[in-house]
Amino acid sequence: MSILALKLILSPIIIGSASLAGRKWGHAVSGWLIGLPLTSGPVIFFLSLSHDKSFVMTSVLGTLSGGFSLVAFCLSYAWLSTRFRWPIATIGSLVAYFVLVLLMQNILIPLLWLYLMVVLVILSGFRLMPVETIVIGTDSKPGAWDIPARILIGTSFILLLTESATFIGPRLTGLLATIPLYTVILTIFAHRFHGSPGAISVLRGLLFGMFAFAGFFLALGLLINHLSIGWAFVSAIAVALLVQGSSLLILRRKSIAKSQFEIGT
Protein backbone atom coordinates (compact mmCIF):
# COMPACT_ATOMS: atom_id res chain seq x y z
CA MET A 1 0.00 0.00 0.00
CA SER A 2 1.41 3.43 -0.95
CA ILE A 3 2.08 6.07 1.72
CA LEU A 4 -0.51 8.37 0.11
CA ALA A 5 -3.19 5.68 0.31
CA LEU A 6 -2.27 5.03 3.94
CA LYS A 7 -2.67 8.73 4.72
CA LEU A 8 -6.06 8.85 3.00
CA ILE A 9 -7.29 5.83 4.97
CA LEU A 10 -5.84 6.34 8.44
CA SER A 11 -6.24 10.10 8.81
CA PRO A 12 -10.06 10.22 8.39
CA ILE A 13 -10.47 7.20 10.71
CA ILE A 14 -8.42 8.82 13.49
CA ILE A 15 -10.00 12.24 13.13
CA GLY A 16 -13.57 11.00 12.75
CA SER A 17 -13.37 8.60 15.70
CA ALA A 18 -11.92 11.27 18.00
CA SER A 19 -14.55 13.81 16.94
CA LEU A 20 -17.44 11.42 17.62
CA ALA A 21 -16.05 10.53 21.04
CA GLY A 22 -15.44 14.16 21.94
CA ARG A 23 -18.97 15.22 20.97
CA LYS A 24 -20.49 12.85 23.54
CA TRP A 25 -18.82 14.11 26.73
CA GLY A 26 -18.88 17.90 26.71
CA HIS A 27 -16.52 20.83 26.28
CA ALA A 28 -13.79 19.99 28.79
CA VAL A 29 -13.55 16.36 27.67
CA SER A 30 -13.53 17.45 24.02
CA GLY A 31 -10.58 19.71 24.78
CA TRP A 32 -8.89 16.93 26.73
CA LEU A 33 -9.37 14.53 23.82
CA ILE A 34 -7.77 16.80 21.23
CA GLY A 35 -4.78 17.11 23.56
CA LEU A 36 -3.77 13.76 22.08
CA PRO A 37 -1.41 14.13 19.10
CA LEU A 38 -4.19 13.48 16.58
CA THR A 39 -2.54 15.48 13.80
CA SER A 40 1.06 15.82 14.97
CA GLY A 41 1.34 12.06 15.63
CA PRO A 42 0.22 11.02 12.13
CA VAL A 43 2.41 13.75 10.59
CA ILE A 44 5.53 12.38 12.31
CA PHE A 45 4.53 8.79 11.52
CA PHE A 46 4.19 9.48 7.82
CA LEU A 47 7.48 11.41 7.84
CA SER A 48 9.14 8.33 9.37
CA LEU A 49 8.02 6.26 6.39
CA SER A 50 9.75 8.50 3.87
CA HIS A 51 12.68 10.14 5.72
CA ASP A 52 15.66 9.00 7.76
CA LYS A 53 15.64 8.88 11.55
CA SER A 54 17.73 12.05 11.89
CA PHE A 55 15.06 13.99 9.97
CA VAL A 56 12.32 12.43 12.12
CA MET A 57 14.14 13.19 15.38
CA THR A 58 14.51 16.84 14.44
CA SER A 59 10.79 16.93 13.65
CA VAL A 60 9.99 15.32 17.02
CA LEU A 61 11.95 18.05 18.83
CA GLY A 62 10.18 20.68 16.74
CA THR A 63 6.76 19.23 17.54
CA LEU A 64 7.46 19.06 21.27
CA SER A 65 8.68 22.67 21.10
CA GLY A 66 5.28 23.49 19.62
CA GLY A 67 3.83 22.84 23.09
CA PHE A 68 4.89 26.38 24.04
CA SER A 69 2.89 27.74 21.11
CA LEU A 70 -0.19 25.72 22.08
CA VAL A 71 -0.17 27.05 25.64
CA ALA A 72 0.22 30.59 24.28
CA PHE A 73 -2.80 29.97 22.06
CA CYS A 74 -4.89 28.69 24.99
CA LEU A 75 -4.08 31.59 27.28
CA SER A 76 -4.55 34.21 24.56
CA TYR A 77 -7.94 32.88 23.46
CA ALA A 78 -9.15 32.38 27.02
CA TRP A 79 -8.42 35.95 28.10
CA LEU A 80 -9.57 37.54 24.84
CA SER A 81 -12.84 35.59 25.06
CA THR A 82 -13.69 37.35 28.34
CA ARG A 83 -13.89 40.68 26.50
CA PHE A 84 -14.36 39.99 22.79
CA ARG A 85 -16.37 37.79 20.44
CA TRP A 86 -14.88 34.75 18.72
CA PRO A 87 -13.42 36.42 15.57
CA ILE A 88 -11.11 38.72 17.56
CA ALA A 89 -10.27 35.98 20.07
CA THR A 90 -9.38 33.60 17.23
CA ILE A 91 -7.19 36.08 15.35
CA GLY A 92 -5.41 37.24 18.49
CA SER A 93 -4.70 33.72 19.75
CA LEU A 94 -3.42 32.53 16.36
CA VAL A 95 -1.08 35.53 16.21
CA ALA A 96 0.28 34.54 19.64
CA TYR A 97 0.67 30.94 18.42
CA PHE A 98 2.66 31.87 15.30
CA VAL A 99 4.86 34.36 17.17
CA LEU A 100 5.94 31.50 19.46
CA VAL A 101 6.48 29.23 16.42
CA LEU A 102 8.83 31.80 14.92
CA LEU A 103 10.70 32.22 18.20
CA MET A 104 11.10 28.47 18.74
CA GLN A 105 12.30 27.81 15.20
CA ASN A 106 15.85 28.81 16.14
CA ILE A 107 15.89 27.73 19.79
CA LEU A 108 17.23 24.19 20.20
CA ILE A 109 16.76 22.45 23.55
CA PRO A 110 17.79 18.84 24.41
CA LEU A 111 14.89 16.40 24.58
CA LEU A 112 14.67 15.81 28.36
CA TRP A 113 15.03 19.49 29.24
CA LEU A 114 12.53 20.37 26.55
CA TYR A 115 10.00 17.91 27.97
CA LEU A 116 10.40 19.27 31.50
CA MET A 117 10.04 22.84 30.26
CA VAL A 118 6.89 22.02 28.29
CA VAL A 119 5.33 20.31 31.33
CA LEU A 120 6.21 23.34 33.48
CA VAL A 121 4.64 25.68 30.93
CA ILE A 122 1.46 23.54 30.85
CA LEU A 123 1.22 23.70 34.65
CA SER A 124 1.78 27.47 34.51
CA GLY A 125 -0.98 27.66 31.92
CA PHE A 126 -3.50 26.33 34.46
CA ARG A 127 -2.54 29.03 36.96
CA LEU A 128 -2.72 31.81 34.36
CA MET A 129 -6.11 30.82 32.90
CA PRO A 130 -9.16 32.97 33.77
CA VAL A 131 -11.24 31.81 36.70
CA GLU A 132 -13.52 28.94 35.63
CA THR A 133 -17.25 29.73 35.72
CA ILE A 134 -20.43 27.78 35.07
CA VAL A 135 -21.07 26.85 31.43
CA ILE A 136 -24.67 27.61 30.52
CA GLY A 137 -26.10 24.87 28.31
CA THR A 138 -28.16 25.47 25.19
CA ASP A 139 -30.07 23.28 22.77
CA SER A 140 -27.70 24.19 19.93
CA LYS A 141 -25.92 21.26 18.32
CA PRO A 142 -23.29 20.97 15.58
CA GLY A 143 -24.64 20.72 12.06
CA ALA A 144 -24.39 17.61 9.91
CA TRP A 145 -21.32 19.15 8.25
CA ASP A 146 -19.33 19.37 11.50
CA ILE A 147 -17.46 16.06 11.58
CA PRO A 148 -17.05 15.71 7.77
CA ALA A 149 -15.55 19.23 7.77
CA ARG A 150 -13.10 18.27 10.52
CA ILE A 151 -12.09 15.13 8.60
CA LEU A 152 -11.59 17.11 5.39
CA ILE A 153 -9.59 19.89 7.06
CA GLY A 154 -7.47 17.56 9.18
CA THR A 155 -6.66 15.10 6.40
CA SER A 156 -5.85 17.93 3.98
CA PHE A 157 -3.51 19.49 6.53
CA ILE A 158 -1.68 16.20 7.16
CA LEU A 159 -1.25 15.65 3.41
CA LEU A 160 -0.04 19.22 2.82
CA LEU A 161 2.44 19.25 5.69
CA THR A 162 3.96 15.82 5.05
CA GLU A 163 4.31 16.47 1.32
CA SER A 164 6.01 19.85 1.91
CA ALA A 165 8.29 18.66 4.74
CA THR A 166 11.31 18.26 2.47
CA PHE A 167 11.01 21.90 1.36
CA ILE A 168 10.34 23.61 4.71
CA GLY A 169 12.68 21.40 6.76
CA PRO A 170 12.13 18.99 9.64
CA ARG A 171 12.05 21.50 12.52
CA LEU A 172 9.47 23.84 11.00
CA THR A 173 7.45 20.80 9.92
CA GLY A 174 7.39 19.63 13.53
CA LEU A 175 6.46 23.05 14.88
CA LEU A 176 3.63 23.47 12.37
CA ALA A 177 2.34 19.96 13.13
CA THR A 178 0.92 21.44 16.35
CA ILE A 179 -1.32 23.97 14.57
CA PRO A 180 -4.51 23.83 16.71
CA LEU A 181 -6.94 22.91 13.93
CA TYR A 182 -9.46 21.01 16.06
CA THR A 183 -8.97 23.31 19.02
CA VAL A 184 -9.98 26.30 16.91
CA ILE A 185 -13.09 24.50 15.64
CA LEU A 186 -14.21 23.31 19.09
CA THR A 187 -13.36 26.57 20.84
CA ILE A 188 -15.18 28.77 18.34
CA PHE A 189 -18.27 26.58 18.54
CA ALA A 190 -18.21 26.63 22.36
CA HIS A 191 -17.62 30.39 22.38
CA ARG A 192 -20.47 31.13 19.97
CA PHE A 193 -23.09 29.06 21.77
CA HIS A 194 -21.88 28.97 25.37
CA GLY A 195 -19.94 32.19 25.73
CA SER A 196 -16.51 32.69 27.26
CA PRO A 197 -17.04 29.95 29.93
CA GLY A 198 -17.59 27.35 27.19
CA ALA A 199 -14.42 28.37 25.34
CA ILE A 200 -12.38 28.40 28.54
CA SER A 201 -13.67 24.93 29.40
CA VAL A 202 -12.42 23.56 26.06
CA LEU A 203 -9.03 25.20 26.49
CA ARG A 204 -8.63 24.04 30.08
CA GLY A 205 -9.43 20.51 28.90
CA LEU A 206 -6.79 20.85 26.19
CA LEU A 207 -4.18 21.75 28.81
CA PHE A 208 -5.03 18.54 30.68
CA GLY A 209 -4.69 16.59 27.44
CA MET A 210 -1.33 18.15 26.59
CA PHE A 211 0.43 16.01 29.20
CA ALA A 212 -0.25 13.03 26.90
CA PHE A 213 1.06 15.03 23.93
CA ALA A 214 4.30 15.73 25.81
CA GLY A 215 4.61 12.12 27.00
CA PHE A 216 4.08 10.78 23.48
CA PHE A 217 6.90 12.83 21.96
CA LEU A 218 9.24 12.26 24.89
CA ALA A 219 8.84 8.48 24.48
CA LEU A 220 9.13 8.70 20.71
CA GLY A 221 12.26 10.84 20.93
CA LEU A 222 13.90 8.43 23.38
CA LEU A 223 13.05 5.31 21.38
CA ILE A 224 13.19 6.35 17.72
CA ASN A 225 16.93 5.61 17.39
CA HIS A 226 16.81 2.33 19.32
CA LEU A 227 13.71 0.53 18.06
CA SER A 228 12.01 -0.02 14.73
CA ILE A 229 9.62 2.73 13.65
CA GLY A 230 6.62 0.53 14.40
CA TRP A 231 7.65 -0.37 17.95
CA ALA A 232 8.73 3.17 18.74
CA PHE A 233 5.29 4.49 17.80
CA VAL A 234 3.44 1.68 19.58
CA SER A 235 5.41 2.41 22.75
CA ALA A 236 4.82 6.16 22.45
CA ILE A 237 1.08 5.59 21.96
CA ALA A 238 1.02 3.38 25.07
CA VAL A 239 2.69 6.13 27.11
CA ALA A 240 0.28 8.75 25.76
CA LEU A 241 -2.77 6.63 26.60
CA LEU A 242 -1.47 5.93 30.11
CA VAL A 243 -0.89 9.64 30.76
CA GLN A 244 -4.20 10.54 29.12
CA GLY A 245 -6.08 8.10 31.34
CA SER A 246 -4.48 9.58 34.45
CA SER A 247 -5.36 13.13 33.41
CA LEU A 248 -8.96 12.05 32.72
CA LEU A 249 -9.29 10.82 36.31
CA ILE A 250 -8.15 14.22 37.55
CA LEU A 251 -10.49 16.02 35.15
CA ARG A 252 -13.48 13.90 36.25
CA ARG A 253 -12.74 14.47 39.92
CA LYS A 254 -12.60 18.22 39.34
CA SER A 255 -15.88 18.04 37.42
CA ILE A 256 -17.60 16.03 40.20
CA ALA A 257 -16.29 18.37 42.89
CA LYS A 258 -17.49 21.39 40.94
CA SER A 259 -20.96 19.85 40.46
CA GLN A 260 -21.26 19.06 44.18
CA PHE A 261 -20.23 22.62 45.03
CA GLU A 262 -22.82 24.08 42.64
CA ILE A 263 -25.55 21.83 44.10
CA GLY A 264 -24.55 22.81 47.62
CA THR A 265 -24.74 26.50 46.86
NURO-82028 format. One record per residue (C-alpha): residue number from 1; x, y, z; residue in one letter. Coordinates in nm, 3 decimals. Layout:
% residues N
+-----+---------+---------+---------+----+
|   i |    east |   north |      up | aa |
+-----+---------+---------+---------+----+
| NUM |       X |       Y |       Z |  A |
...
+-----+---------+---------+---------+----+
This chain:
% residues 265
+-----+---------+---------+---------+----+
|   i |    east |   north |      up | aa |
+-----+---------+---------+---------+----+
|   1 |   0.000 |   0.000 |   0.000 |  M |
|   2 |   0.141 |   0.343 |  -0.095 |  S |
|   3 |   0.208 |   0.607 |   0.172 |  I |
|   4 |  -0.051 |   0.837 |   0.011 |  L |
|   5 |  -0.319 |   0.568 |   0.031 |  A |
|   6 |  -0.227 |   0.503 |   0.394 |  L |
|   7 |  -0.267 |   0.873 |   0.472 |  K |
|   8 |  -0.606 |   0.885 |   0.300 |  L |
|   9 |  -0.729 |   0.583 |   0.497 |  I |
|  10 |  -0.584 |   0.634 |   0.844 |  L |
|  11 |  -0.624 |   1.010 |   0.881 |  S |
|  12 |  -1.006 |   1.022 |   0.839 |  P |
|  13 |  -1.047 |   0.720 |   1.071 |  I |
|  14 |  -0.842 |   0.882 |   1.349 |  I |
|  15 |  -1.000 |   1.224 |   1.313 |  I |
|  16 |  -1.357 |   1.100 |   1.275 |  G |
|  17 |  -1.337 |   0.860 |   1.570 |  S |
|  18 |  -1.192 |   1.127 |   1.800 |  A |
|  19 |  -1.455 |   1.381 |   1.694 |  S |
|  20 |  -1.744 |   1.142 |   1.762 |  L |
|  21 |  -1.605 |   1.053 |   2.104 |  A |
|  22 |  -1.544 |   1.416 |   2.194 |  G |
|  23 |  -1.897 |   1.522 |   2.097 |  R |
|  24 |  -2.049 |   1.285 |   2.354 |  K |
|  25 |  -1.882 |   1.411 |   2.673 |  W |
|  26 |  -1.888 |   1.790 |   2.671 |  G |
|  27 |  -1.652 |   2.083 |   2.628 |  H |
|  28 |  -1.379 |   1.999 |   2.879 |  A |
|  29 |  -1.355 |   1.636 |   2.767 |  V |
|  30 |  -1.353 |   1.745 |   2.402 |  S |
|  31 |  -1.058 |   1.971 |   2.478 |  G |
|  32 |  -0.889 |   1.693 |   2.673 |  W |
|  33 |  -0.937 |   1.453 |   2.382 |  L |
|  34 |  -0.777 |   1.680 |   2.123 |  I |
|  35 |  -0.478 |   1.711 |   2.356 |  G |
|  36 |  -0.377 |   1.376 |   2.208 |  L |
|  37 |  -0.141 |   1.413 |   1.910 |  P |
|  38 |  -0.419 |   1.348 |   1.658 |  L |
|  39 |  -0.254 |   1.548 |   1.380 |  T |
|  40 |   0.106 |   1.582 |   1.497 |  S |
|  41 |   0.134 |   1.206 |   1.563 |  G |
|  42 |   0.022 |   1.102 |   1.213 |  P |
|  43 |   0.241 |   1.375 |   1.059 |  V |
|  44 |   0.553 |   1.238 |   1.231 |  I |
|  45 |   0.453 |   0.879 |   1.152 |  F |
|  46 |   0.419 |   0.948 |   0.782 |  F |
|  47 |   0.748 |   1.141 |   0.784 |  L |
|  48 |   0.914 |   0.833 |   0.937 |  S |
|  49 |   0.802 |   0.626 |   0.639 |  L |
|  50 |   0.975 |   0.850 |   0.387 |  S |
|  51 |   1.268 |   1.014 |   0.572 |  H |
|  52 |   1.566 |   0.900 |   0.776 |  D |
|  53 |   1.564 |   0.888 |   1.155 |  K |
|  54 |   1.773 |   1.205 |   1.189 |  S |
|  55 |   1.506 |   1.399 |   0.997 |  F |
|  56 |   1.232 |   1.243 |   1.212 |  V |
|  57 |   1.414 |   1.319 |   1.538 |  M |
|  58 |   1.451 |   1.684 |   1.444 |  T |
|  59 |   1.079 |   1.693 |   1.365 |  S |
|  60 |   0.999 |   1.532 |   1.702 |  V |
|  61 |   1.195 |   1.805 |   1.883 |  L |
|  62 |   1.018 |   2.068 |   1.674 |  G |
|  63 |   0.676 |   1.923 |   1.754 |  T |
|  64 |   0.746 |   1.906 |   2.127 |  L |
|  65 |   0.868 |   2.267 |   2.110 |  S |
|  66 |   0.528 |   2.349 |   1.962 |  G |
|  67 |   0.383 |   2.284 |   2.309 |  G |
|  68 |   0.489 |   2.638 |   2.404 |  F |
|  69 |   0.289 |   2.774 |   2.111 |  S |
|  70 |  -0.019 |   2.572 |   2.208 |  L |
|  71 |  -0.017 |   2.705 |   2.564 |  V |
|  72 |   0.022 |   3.059 |   2.428 |  A |
|  73 |  -0.280 |   2.997 |   2.206 |  F |
|  74 |  -0.489 |   2.869 |   2.499 |  C |
|  75 |  -0.408 |   3.159 |   2.728 |  L |
|  76 |  -0.455 |   3.421 |   2.456 |  S |
|  77 |  -0.794 |   3.288 |   2.346 |  Y |
|  78 |  -0.915 |   3.238 |   2.702 |  A |
|  79 |  -0.842 |   3.595 |   2.810 |  W |
|  80 |  -0.957 |   3.754 |   2.484 |  L |
|  81 |  -1.284 |   3.559 |   2.506 |  S |
|  82 |  -1.369 |   3.735 |   2.834 |  T |
|  83 |  -1.389 |   4.068 |   2.650 |  R |
|  84 |  -1.436 |   3.999 |   2.279 |  F |
|  85 |  -1.637 |   3.779 |   2.044 |  R |
|  86 |  -1.488 |   3.475 |   1.872 |  W |
|  87 |  -1.342 |   3.642 |   1.557 |  P |
|  88 |  -1.111 |   3.872 |   1.756 |  I |
|  89 |  -1.027 |   3.598 |   2.007 |  A |
|  90 |  -0.938 |   3.360 |   1.723 |  T |
|  91 |  -0.719 |   3.608 |   1.535 |  I |
|  92 |  -0.541 |   3.724 |   1.849 |  G |
|  93 |  -0.470 |   3.372 |   1.975 |  S |
|  94 |  -0.342 |   3.253 |   1.636 |  L |
|  95 |  -0.108 |   3.553 |   1.621 |  V |
|  96 |   0.028 |   3.454 |   1.964 |  A |
|  97 |   0.067 |   3.094 |   1.842 |  Y |
|  98 |   0.266 |   3.187 |   1.530 |  F |
|  99 |   0.486 |   3.436 |   1.717 |  V |
| 100 |   0.594 |   3.150 |   1.946 |  L |
| 101 |   0.648 |   2.923 |   1.642 |  V |
| 102 |   0.883 |   3.180 |   1.492 |  L |
| 103 |   1.070 |   3.222 |   1.820 |  L |
| 104 |   1.110 |   2.847 |   1.874 |  M |
| 105 |   1.230 |   2.781 |   1.520 |  Q |
| 106 |   1.585 |   2.881 |   1.614 |  N |
| 107 |   1.589 |   2.773 |   1.979 |  I |
| 108 |   1.723 |   2.419 |   2.020 |  L |
| 109 |   1.676 |   2.245 |   2.355 |  I |
| 110 |   1.779 |   1.884 |   2.441 |  P |
| 111 |   1.489 |   1.640 |   2.458 |  L |
| 112 |   1.467 |   1.581 |   2.836 |  L |
| 113 |   1.503 |   1.949 |   2.924 |  W |
| 114 |   1.253 |   2.037 |   2.655 |  L |
| 115 |   1.000 |   1.791 |   2.797 |  Y |
| 116 |   1.040 |   1.927 |   3.150 |  L |
| 117 |   1.004 |   2.284 |   3.026 |  M |
| 118 |   0.689 |   2.202 |   2.829 |  V |
| 119 |   0.533 |   2.031 |   3.133 |  V |
| 120 |   0.621 |   2.334 |   3.348 |  L |
| 121 |   0.464 |   2.568 |   3.093 |  V |
| 122 |   0.146 |   2.354 |   3.085 |  I |
| 123 |   0.122 |   2.370 |   3.465 |  L |
| 124 |   0.178 |   2.747 |   3.451 |  S |
| 125 |  -0.098 |   2.766 |   3.192 |  G |
| 126 |  -0.350 |   2.633 |   3.446 |  F |
| 127 |  -0.254 |   2.903 |   3.696 |  R |
| 128 |  -0.272 |   3.181 |   3.436 |  L |
| 129 |  -0.611 |   3.082 |   3.290 |  M |
| 130 |  -0.916 |   3.297 |   3.377 |  P |
| 131 |  -1.124 |   3.181 |   3.670 |  V |
| 132 |  -1.352 |   2.894 |   3.563 |  E |
| 133 |  -1.725 |   2.973 |   3.572 |  T |
| 134 |  -2.043 |   2.778 |   3.507 |  I |
| 135 |  -2.107 |   2.685 |   3.143 |  V |
| 136 |  -2.467 |   2.761 |   3.052 |  I |
| 137 |  -2.610 |   2.487 |   2.831 |  G |
| 138 |  -2.816 |   2.547 |   2.519 |  T |
| 139 |  -3.007 |   2.328 |   2.277 |  D |
| 140 |  -2.770 |   2.419 |   1.993 |  S |
| 141 |  -2.592 |   2.126 |   1.832 |  K |
| 142 |  -2.329 |   2.097 |   1.558 |  P |
| 143 |  -2.464 |   2.072 |   1.206 |  G |
| 144 |  -2.439 |   1.761 |   0.991 |  A |
| 145 |  -2.132 |   1.915 |   0.825 |  W |
| 146 |  -1.933 |   1.937 |   1.150 |  D |
| 147 |  -1.746 |   1.606 |   1.158 |  I |
| 148 |  -1.705 |   1.571 |   0.777 |  P |
| 149 |  -1.555 |   1.923 |   0.777 |  A |
| 150 |  -1.310 |   1.827 |   1.052 |  R |
| 151 |  -1.209 |   1.513 |   0.860 |  I |
| 152 |  -1.159 |   1.711 |   0.539 |  L |
| 153 |  -0.959 |   1.989 |   0.706 |  I |
| 154 |  -0.747 |   1.756 |   0.918 |  G |
| 155 |  -0.666 |   1.510 |   0.640 |  T |
| 156 |  -0.585 |   1.793 |   0.398 |  S |
| 157 |  -0.351 |   1.949 |   0.653 |  F |
| 158 |  -0.168 |   1.620 |   0.716 |  I |
| 159 |  -0.125 |   1.565 |   0.341 |  L |
| 160 |  -0.004 |   1.922 |   0.282 |  L |
| 161 |   0.244 |   1.925 |   0.569 |  L |
| 162 |   0.396 |   1.582 |   0.505 |  T |
| 163 |   0.431 |   1.647 |   0.132 |  E |
| 164 |   0.601 |   1.985 |   0.191 |  S |
| 165 |   0.829 |   1.866 |   0.474 |  A |
| 166 |   1.131 |   1.826 |   0.247 |  T |
| 167 |   1.101 |   2.190 |   0.136 |  F |
| 168 |   1.034 |   2.361 |   0.471 |  I |
| 169 |   1.268 |   2.140 |   0.676 |  G |
| 170 |   1.213 |   1.899 |   0.964 |  P |
| 171 |   1.205 |   2.150 |   1.252 |  R |
| 172 |   0.947 |   2.384 |   1.100 |  L |
| 173 |   0.745 |   2.080 |   0.992 |  T |
| 174 |   0.739 |   1.963 |   1.353 |  G |
| 175 |   0.646 |   2.305 |   1.488 |  L |
| 176 |   0.363 |   2.347 |   1.237 |  L |
| 177 |   0.234 |   1.996 |   1.313 |  A |
| 178 |   0.092 |   2.144 |   1.635 |  T |
| 179 |  -0.132 |   2.397 |   1.457 |  I |
| 180 |  -0.451 |   2.383 |   1.671 |  P |
| 181 |  -0.694 |   2.291 |   1.393 |  L |
| 182 |  -0.946 |   2.101 |   1.606 |  Y |
| 183 |  -0.897 |   2.331 |   1.902 |  T |
| 184 |  -0.998 |   2.630 |   1.691 |  V |
| 185 |  -1.309 |   2.450 |   1.564 |  I |
| 186 |  -1.421 |   2.331 |   1.909 |  L |
| 187 |  -1.336 |   2.657 |   2.084 |  T |
| 188 |  -1.518 |   2.877 |   1.834 |  I |
| 189 |  -1.827 |   2.658 |   1.854 |  F |
| 190 |  -1.821 |   2.663 |   2.236 |  A |
| 191 |  -1.762 |   3.039 |   2.238 |  H |
| 192 |  -2.047 |   3.113 |   1.997 |  R |
| 193 |  -2.309 |   2.906 |   2.177 |  F |
| 194 |  -2.188 |   2.897 |   2.537 |  H |
| 195 |  -1.994 |   3.219 |   2.573 |  G |
| 196 |  -1.651 |   3.269 |   2.726 |  S |
| 197 |  -1.704 |   2.995 |   2.993 |  P |
| 198 |  -1.759 |   2.735 |   2.719 |  G |
| 199 |  -1.442 |   2.837 |   2.534 |  A |
| 200 |  -1.238 |   2.840 |   2.854 |  I |
| 201 |  -1.367 |   2.493 |   2.940 |  S |
| 202 |  -1.242 |   2.356 |   2.606 |  V |
| 203 |  -0.903 |   2.520 |   2.649 |  L |
| 204 |  -0.863 |   2.404 |   3.008 |  R |
| 205 |  -0.943 |   2.051 |   2.890 |  G |
| 206 |  -0.679 |   2.085 |   2.619 |  L |
| 207 |  -0.418 |   2.175 |   2.881 |  L |
| 208 |  -0.503 |   1.854 |   3.068 |  F |
| 209 |  -0.469 |   1.659 |   2.744 |  G |
| 210 |  -0.133 |   1.815 |   2.659 |  M |
| 211 |   0.043 |   1.601 |   2.920 |  F |
| 212 |  -0.025 |   1.303 |   2.690 |  A |
| 213 |   0.106 |   1.503 |   2.393 |  F |
| 214 |   0.430 |   1.573 |   2.581 |  A |
| 215 |   0.461 |   1.212 |   2.700 |  G |
| 216 |   0.408 |   1.078 |   2.348 |  F |
| 217 |   0.690 |   1.283 |   2.196 |  F |
| 218 |   0.924 |   1.226 |   2.489 |  L |
| 219 |   0.884 |   0.848 |   2.448 |  A |
| 220 |   0.913 |   0.870 |   2.071 |  L |
| 221 |   1.226 |   1.084 |   2.093 |  G |
| 222 |   1.390 |   0.843 |   2.338 |  L |
| 223 |   1.305 |   0.531 |   2.138 |  L |
| 224 |   1.319 |   0.635 |   1.772 |  I |
| 225 |   1.693 |   0.561 |   1.739 |  N |
| 226 |   1.681 |   0.233 |   1.932 |  H |
| 227 |   1.371 |   0.053 |   1.806 |  L |
| 228 |   1.201 |  -0.002 |   1.473 |  S |
| 229 |   0.962 |   0.273 |   1.365 |  I |
| 230 |   0.662 |   0.053 |   1.440 |  G |
| 231 |   0.765 |  -0.037 |   1.795 |  W |
| 232 |   0.873 |   0.317 |   1.874 |  A |
| 233 |   0.529 |   0.449 |   1.780 |  F |
| 234 |   0.344 |   0.168 |   1.958 |  V |
| 235 |   0.541 |   0.241 |   2.275 |  S |
| 236 |   0.482 |   0.616 |   2.245 |  A |
| 237 |   0.108 |   0.559 |   2.196 |  I |
| 238 |   0.102 |   0.338 |   2.507 |  A |
| 239 |   0.269 |   0.613 |   2.711 |  V |
| 240 |   0.028 |   0.875 |   2.576 |  A |
| 241 |  -0.277 |   0.663 |   2.660 |  L |
| 242 |  -0.147 |   0.593 |   3.011 |  L |
| 243 |  -0.089 |   0.964 |   3.076 |  V |
| 244 |  -0.420 |   1.054 |   2.912 |  Q |
| 245 |  -0.608 |   0.810 |   3.134 |  G |
| 246 |  -0.448 |   0.958 |   3.445 |  S |
| 247 |  -0.536 |   1.313 |   3.341 |  S |
| 248 |  -0.896 |   1.205 |   3.272 |  L |
| 249 |  -0.929 |   1.082 |   3.631 |  L |
| 250 |  -0.815 |   1.422 |   3.755 |  I |
| 251 |  -1.049 |   1.602 |   3.515 |  L |
| 252 |  -1.348 |   1.390 |   3.625 |  R |
| 253 |  -1.274 |   1.447 |   3.992 |  R |
| 254 |  -1.260 |   1.822 |   3.934 |  K |
| 255 |  -1.588 |   1.804 |   3.742 |  S |
| 256 |  -1.760 |   1.603 |   4.020 |  I |
| 257 |  -1.629 |   1.837 |   4.289 |  A |
| 258 |  -1.749 |   2.139 |   4.094 |  K |
| 259 |  -2.096 |   1.985 |   4.046 |  S |
| 260 |  -2.126 |   1.906 |   4.418 |  Q |
| 261 |  -2.023 |   2.262 |   4.503 |  F |
| 262 |  -2.282 |   2.408 |   4.264 |  E |
| 263 |  -2.555 |   2.183 |   4.410 |  I |
| 264 |  -2.455 |   2.281 |   4.762 |  G |
| 265 |  -2.474 |   2.650 |   4.686 |  T |
+-----+---------+---------+---------+----+
